[in-house]
Amino acid sequence: MTRPRLVFIDDDPQELTDLGKIVGDDYDYKPVRWPVAEPIERSIGAAPAIFVLDLYFPRATGVAPDAISEAAKAAQSGAAKKLTQRLSHL
């Protein structure tokens, strides 16, 4: 059985790595560093079942990326893991 493809687009390489560790066993994971140097379609490749666009939005909230606490990141990572479990049927 083919695993569903998950494409995660983010500007933070650590977030790309962290999410890959969480979902890598369950999904065909494709991290894409933003901004991309090529057309986004080429970066993504095959059509995904799920898109994730950025985990944290510090620029939109006026909070510097390094001001996000490790506890907040851990809580959001835990929430992401729960979400992947809920979507495991895909």
ABEGO torsion letter per residue (X at the ends): XBBBBBBBBBABAAAAAAAAAAAAAABBBBBBBOBBABBAAAAAEBBBABBBBEABBAAAAGBBAAABBAAAAAAAAAAAAAAAAAAAAX
